[in-house]
């Protein structure tokens, strides 16, 4: 079971809010809003997604990764590597 399951409703609300931000961007472009204003909203949506990703990563580390590491199996090492790879992707984005 994914670590975020306990917070599923909260996460879905947050993602719906981000989806609304992206739809707002589409409207802004459709309405020919000034470029800098659109870019400001792009930055806000990007920060919202990054914040969501960091929270999800934190839950993954404290749940899935910690549980696998405590088990002391190869799965634990694989989960740590998987999390490391996910962090690297977030840093590059």
MODELLER restraints for C-alpha pairs under 7 A, 6 or more apart:
rsr = mdl.restraints
at = mdl.atoms
rsr.add(forms.Gaussian(group=physical.xy_distance, feature=features.Distance(at['CA:3:A'], at['CA:59:A']), mean=5.72, stdev=0.5))
rsr.add(forms.Gaussian(group=physical.xy_distance, feature=features.Distance(at['CA:3:A'], at['CA:60:A']), mean=5.51, stdev=0.5))
rsr.add(forms.Gaussian(group=physical.xy_distance, feature=features.Distance(at['CA:3:A'], at['CA:63:A']), mean=5.24, stdev=0.5))
rsr.add(forms.Gaussian(group=physical.xy_distance, feature=features.Distance(at['CA:3:A'], at['CA:64:A']), mean=6.06, stdev=0.5))
rsr.add(forms.Gaussian(group=physical.xy_distance, feature=features.Distance(at['CA:4:A'], at['CA:56:A']), mean=6.72, stdev=0.5))
rsr.add(forms.Gaussian(group=physical.xy_distance, feature=features.Distance(at['CA:4:A'], at['CA:59:A']), mean=6.18, stdev=0.5))
rsr.add(forms.Gaussian(group=physical.xy_distance, feature=features.Distance(at['CA:18:A'], at['CA:45:A']), mean=6.28, stdev=0.5))
rsr.add(forms.Gaussian(group=physical.xy_distance, feature=features.Distance(at['CA:18:A'], at['CA:48:A']), mean=6.70, stdev=0.5))
rsr.add(forms.Gaussian(group=physical.xy_distance, feature=features.Distance(at['CA:21:A'], at['CA:45:A']), mean=6.16, stdev=0.5))
rsr.add(forms.Gaussian(group=physical.xy_distance, feature=features.Distance(at['CA:22:A'], at['CA:45:A']), mean=6.89, stdev=0.5))
rsr.add(forms.Gaussian(group=physical.xy_distance, feature=features.Distance(at['CA:25:A'], at['CA:38:A']), mean=6.56, stdev=0.5))
rsr.add(forms.Gaussian(group=physical.xy_distance, feature=features.Distance(at['CA:25:A'], at['CA:41:A']), mean=6.89, stdev=0.5))
rsr.add(forms.Gaussian(group=physical.xy_distance, feature=features.Distance(at['CA:28:A'], at['CA:38:A']), mean=6.59, stdev=0.5))
rsr.add(forms.Gaussian(group=physical.xy_distance, feature=features.Distance(at['CA:65:A'], at['CA:76:A']), mean=6.59, stdev=0.5))
rsr.add(forms.Gaussian(group=physical.xy_distance, feature=features.Distance(at['CA:65:A'], at['CA:79:A']), mean=5.36, stdev=0.5))
rsr.add(forms.Gaussian(group=physical.xy_distance, feature=features.Distance(at['CA:65:A'], at['CA:80:A']), mean=6.12, stdev=0.5))
rsr.add(forms.Gaussian(group=physical.xy_distance, feature=features.Distance(at['CA:68:A'], at['CA:75:A']), mean=6.05, stdev=0.5))
rsr.add(forms.Gaussian(group=physical.xy_distance, feature=features.Distance(at['CA:68:A'], at['CA:76:A']), mean=4.19, stdev=0.5))
rsr.add(forms.Gaussian(group=physical.xy_distance, feature=features.Distance(at['CA:68:A'], at['CA:79:A']), mean=6.82, stdev=0.5))
rsr.add(forms.Gaussian(group=physical.xy_distance, feature=features.Distance(at['CA:69:A'], at['CA:76:A']), mean=4.10, stdev=0.5))
rsr.add(forms.Gaussian(group=physical.xy_distance, feature=features.Distance(at['CA:69:A'], at['CA:77:A']), mean=6.80, stdev=0.5))
